[in-house]
């Protein structure tokens, strides 16, 4: 692991992961910890710098998240963002009060100081992203005001001597025009880091670590064909070769040709010298899903059946010393293990050990990486781009892109329609493809006319969204002529479809997937 570390102390801010990602974009390794992390633990980590995140509380209220004054006396550079800035002032003797005017959104900000340190090469007037009810009405002793806005007298403050910086805005979001540069100034300049966190060194070091840990042991991996499990398979393959067995359960709910693509990369004729087992379990899944229409029930059946199939294959393999899982850093943070923000969802990869395979230990070599870093590692390992940049795909697969009962015929319809849709978008010459796009099959059937015959067939729903983080999303504005071409091809080429619709729903109130 790289010795240079910046610690992000999380006070419940919604952008905690984004802060950490921005630090890593400076080629400096960064981890998120709760504000409840003891001071001795922070000292033991020997961080080059500390960043305090935003949060929803008022720092002067009883019971609000806080930290001991000792943190600011460690001699380590500290950057407080929004709530973190207010807390720094509050703890060190400044004053924070309810603001007479709330600032929210893009705000003109004037730089008054720190022009050789935090605000080096930042224009005297710049746009930042504000989001606060409270404001710093008086800076702590030893601090000077280094930025202000029309409504906020202390947009930033600094104690240069102790390398303590408090900024009221959010440099981590793209709306702050020079935000990346400000964070770079702190992380690389003020913290004096070398910036040696790079994906080639991560891959090289992790391969060494895997070899040391596994020794001559046997490793088992459930390979889904998704980005995380594929990158993990490639990493393990480079490290231990034939000591790895990948079990690929093809549940018959993948996108068109996807099972063959996965086998093409990892199977006997692929690029990696591993033991690859493909289980074609489509009929088994269709039988289990027969007559089931409720989405959560479908999810549960698909998940349980995967466990059963995987268990059967694991027993055939015999000795297994390690179970590999594709846990990545957002899984860790969102499961409440790496920060203080509200637990968004529980993850199957985190927290519980499967009891259906007999093994000594779980290994999770990707658990320190964000998704974009996982993709970079995949390219570094020689995986094809179409696999590395594959769109998000739900675990239950097409099972939740088919509204109502899942049947072999419906799977064939949605696979073919989706394939046409993705092909036509790829060939349309758009400036930017949507962040996620797919075809789903509604449970609606309607009367149509094809040739001289009346039909009674299904309606396909096309979905395409623009999003940064998948927490919110807007429907993509796909040119009408492209949608027309997709519609025409689907109706003419996909048997069983006589109507095509485009889903305009944003998230919220909708979700990206239909079920």
N, C-alpha and C positions, 0 to 999 in steps of 0.2 A: 504493500500500500504506500502511496506517495506520502512523504513525511509532512509536506506542506498542507495545512488544514485551516480552513475558515469555518467557524461554527456559527450556524444560524439559530438563535434562541427564539422559539416560537411562542408568541403571546396570544395565539388564537387568530392570527391574521389569515385572510382568505388567499393571500398571495405567497404563502410561505414556500411552496415548492418552486414558484417562479423566481423568488429571490435566489434560492440555491442553484437553479439552472443558470441564471445570469452570472453567478460567480464562476460556475464551471465553464461558461463561455469565455471567461478570462483565463482558461487553462489552469485553474486552481481548484483543488478538490475541496468539497464542501459537504457538510452533513447538518441535518436539522435535529435539534433537541428541544425538549420542553423547557419552559422557563423554570420548571420545578427541579431541573438537573442540579445536583449539589455543586457548590463552588469547587470542592476538592476534585470532583470528576472532571470539571472543565480545566482545572490546572493540570491534571494528569495528561490531558489530551495535548497540551502545549500548543494551542492554536496560534496562528500568525495574526488572526483578527477575529472579531466577534461582530455579528450583525443582529440587532434586535428588531423583530418584525412589528408590523402593525397589529391591531387587535380591536375588538368591538367595545371595550370598556372605557371608563374614565379613570385615569390613574389615581385620582385623589379620593375616590370612593372606597369605603371600607370593603375589604375582601377582593379588591381588584388585583389582577396578576401583578406581581412586583418582583424585584430582585434586591439582594443585599448591596449596600454601598461598596462592599469589598470588591465587587466585580469591576468597578470603575477605577480601582486602585491596583490592579494587577500589572499595570504597565503594558497591557495589550491594546492595540488600536480598537476602538469600538465605534460602530456606526449605528445610530438609532433611526428607524424609519417610522414616521407617523406616531403611533402609540409608543413605539420604542424611543422616539425623540422626546415625547412628553414625559415618559417615565424617567429618562435620564435627567431631565431638568428637575422633575419633582423630587427624586432621590437625592440629588446633589445640591438642593437648596433654592431652586428656581420656583416659579409659580405657574400652575396650569389652571385655566378656568374655562367655563362654558363660553364659547365664542358668540359675540353679538351677531356675527354673520357667518353662517355655515358656508364653507367652500367645498364645492364638489365639481369635478370635471377638469377640463383643460383650463389652465390659469397662467396668465403672464407673470413671470417671476423675474426679479431684478437681483443680480449678483453683487454683493457688497464686499466680499472678502474671500479668503482662502483660495486666491487666484493662482497660487503656486502649488496647491495641494489638492483638496477635494474638487475644486472648480477650475483646475488647470485646463486651459483651452476650451472653456465653456463661455459662450457669448454673454455679454453684460445683461442682455434680456433674452429670456428663453421660455418655452412653454413646458409646464409640468402638469402632472395629474394629482389633483388634491382630492381628499376625501376625509373631512374631519368636522366634528361638532365642537370639540374643545380647541383651545389654542394656548400657546406659550405666551403668557402676559409679562413674564419677567425671566430673563435667563439666569442660570445658576452662576455663583461667583466664579470668576476665572474664564467665563465664556464671553465671546463677542458675537454679535449678530452678523452673519455672512450672506444672508439673502432675505428679501421681503417681497410681499405682493401688496396690491392696493388695499386688501382687507386683512392681511396677516402680517403683523409687524415682525414676527420671527418665523420666516419660512425655512431658515436654517441657522444654526449656531455652532460655534467651534471653540474648543479649548486646545489650541495647537500644541501647547507644551505637553499635554498628556495624550494627545492624539485621540481626542474624544469629539465626535461629530454627531449632531442631531439635525435631521432634515424632516420637515413636516410633510413633504410630498412622497410619492411612490416612484423611485427611479427604475424599479424593476418592470413596470408596465410600458408597453410600446408608446402610449400616449405622451409619456415624458420624452420629449424629442432627444435630449442628450443624456437620457438615463443610463444607457450602457456605458457611456464615457465616464459618467460620475462614479459608477460602481467600479469601473476599471481603474480610475484614479485612486479609489480607496484600496481595492484588493491588491493591485500590482504596485502602486506607488507608495501609499501610506503604510501598508502592511509589509512592503518590501518582499513580495513573493517572486519566485523565479518563473512561475507559470509552466511547470513541467507535467501537469496532468493532461496527458494526451492519449488518444485511443490506441495508438500502436504500442505505447508502453503499458497500457492497461491490459491489452491482449497478451503481450509477452509475459508480464508479471503474473497474470492469472493462470496462464498455462503452467508456469513453474509451480504455483501454489497448489493447483489441482494435482499435479504429479506427486508432489510431496505428501499431500493429504491422502490420496487414494492408494499410493504404493502399488501393490499388485492386486488390489481389490477389484471387484466387479461393480459397475454402475448401471442402473436402470433409469431410463427416461421415457416418460409418456410424451411422444412427439405429436403435437396437434397439427403442425404445418403452419401455425401462426408465427409471427415475427419473433417473439420471445423464445419459444421452444426451439425454433429453427436455429437461431443464433447460439443458444445454449448447446444444441446438438453439435454444431460446427466447432464450438470452443472445446467441448469435451473430446470430440473426434481428434482434433489436433493434439490434445494433451495425452490421451490414453488409448486411442485407436480401438482395437478389438476388445478391450476391456469394457467397452460401452455397448449396451444393447438398447436400441430405440424401438419402442412399440408404438406403431402408428395405427390407431383405431379409426378406420374409415366407416363412419356411421351412416353413410349414404346421404348426409345432409350438408355436404360441402358444395362449393361453387363448381361449375362445369369444369371438368378435366383437372380439378385441384388435387385429387388423390394421386393421379398419375404424375403431376408436376412434383409433388413431395417425394414420391418414389424415385423420380428421375434424378433428383439431387442427392438423396440419402440412400437409395437402394443399391443393389449389386452393381449396377452400371453407372453409379453416380460418382461424385468427387471425393467421397470420404470412405475410409476403410474401417467400417464398423459393422456390428451385427444389426441388421434392419429387419423388423418383423412387421408386415402389413396384415392387419386383420380386416377382411371385408365383411362387415357386420350389418350391412344395410337391411337385409331381409329381417334379421333379428330385431332391429330397431323399429321397422315399419309394423311388425307384429305387435310389439309392446305399445306402440302409439295408436293402434287402431281404435277408432271411436272416441279418442281423447281430444277435446276441443279447448279446454281451459289453459291459458298460456303458462301459468305457474306449474300446473300439473305436468305439462309437456316438458318444461325445463327440468323438473325433478326426475322424471322417467329417463330423460336423456343422460342426466348426470349419474344416476344410479346404475344405469346399464353400462356406462363407460367404466365405472368402478368394477363391475362384475367381469367384463371382458378383459380389462387390464389385469385383474387378479388372476384370471385363468391363464393368461399368457405368462405372468410372472412366475406362477407355479411350475410351468413347463421349463422355464429357464434354469431353475434351481437356485444355487447360491447367489444372493444379492447382498453386497456390503453397503452400498450407498444408493439412495434414491435422489435423483437430481430433479430440481424444480426450477421453473423459469420465473421465479419471483423477481420483480424489479422494484426500484426505490419508491415509486408512487404507491405500490401495494403496501409497502412497509409503513409509509407515512399515513395513508388513508385508513389503515387498520389500527391506528392509534399507537403504533409502536415507535414512531420516530418524531413525534411532535406533539403539539397541544391542540391543534385545530380539531374541530368536531369530526368524529369518525363518520366518513361519508358512506362507506360500505364495507362489509366483511369480504375478505378475499379467500378463495379456496387454497391459495398458495401459502397463506401466512397463519401462523399461530397454532394449528393443530397438526399432529402427525397422523398420516393415514394408518389405519390399523389392519389394512387388508394385504399388506406386503411385509414379509419378514426381512428387515434390514437393520443395520447398525445405526446409520446416521443419514440425515438429509444434507445435501450440499446445494447451495444457491449462489453460484458464482456471479450472477447478474444483479444481485439484490442492492448493489450500490449505484446502479445506473438508471438514469431517466430514459424514456422511450427513444428520444432522438439520439442518445448515446448508444443505446442498444443497436440502432440501425447503423451507426458509424462502425461499431464493432463488427457487425455482420459483413459490411463491405471490406473491412480490414481482413476478415477471415476468408474472403473470396466467395461469399454467397452471391447468387445472381440478383440483380437489381429488382426484378419483378417480385422476388420473394421478400427482399429486405423492405421494399416500399409498399408491400401489400396493404390494402385498406383494412381498417378494423373489421373484425368478423366475430360475431358472438359465439360463445362456447357451444350453445345448442344449435348453432349453424342455421340452416334454412328452416329448422323446426319452428323458429319464431318469426320467420319471414313468410310463413304460410299461415294465414288466419284460419282458425278452425282445425279440423282433422288433417293429419299428415298422411299422405298416400304416395306411392311410387309415381303415380301419374302427376300429382301436383308438384312433386320434386322435379320431375322432368320439365314441366311447364316453367317453373320459376328459374331453373338452371338455364334453360334456353333463352328465356326473355332477358334475364340478367346478363347473359353473355353478349347478346345483341346490344343491349344498352351500354355496357362498358366498352365494347368494341367501337360503337359509333361515337361515343364521347372522346375516346382516345384518338379517333381519326378526324375529329371535327376542327382541329386547329385552334382550339380555344386558348386564350392567353394564359389562363390558369384553370386546371381541372378542379372540380369541387373537392372538398376535403374528404367527403365520403359520399358514395352514390351506389345505388343498387335497385333491383326490382324486387317487389314483394307480390304475393298473390292474395288478393282479397277473397273473402268467402262469398262474394256477391256474384250471382249469375244473372245474365240478362239476355233478352231476345235481340238478335241481330240478323242481318241479311248478308250472305256471302254467295256471290253468283246469283242464282235464282232460288237459293234455298234459305229457309229460316234456320237460325242457329240459336242454341241456348247454352252459352259458354261463359267462361270466367272473365273477370276484369283484373288486369294487372295494374299495380300501383308503382309508379316510378318515384324514387326519393333521391334528393341530392341536397347536401347542406354545406354551408360555409361555417367554419368554427375555428377557434384557436385552441380551445382546451376541452371541447366536447361537453362542457358543463352548460353552455348555452350554444344555440345554433340558429341560423337563419336559412330558409330555403334558397337555393342557388337560382340565379336568373339565367337559365340555359336558353340560348337563342331558339325562337319558336320553330325555325326551319329544321333545327337539329331534333327537337322533340317530335316534329312531324315525321321525320325520316325514321326515327326509332319506333314510333307508333305503327307506321306502315309496315316496317319489317317484322315487328312482333306479330301483328295480326295476320300477315301473309305467311309467315314461316313457322309460327308456334301453334301447333294444333291444340284446340281447346280454349283459345282466347279470342274474344271478339270486341274487346273494349280495353283502352289504355287510359289511365288517369295520372295526373302529376300532383304530388302531395306538397302543398304550399305551407304546411304548418311549421311554425317556429318552435324552438325549445327554450324555455317553457312557452306555452302550456303542454305541448306534446313532448315526445321523446324522439331520439333519432330513429330507433327501430320502431316498427308498428306494434309489436307485442312486447 
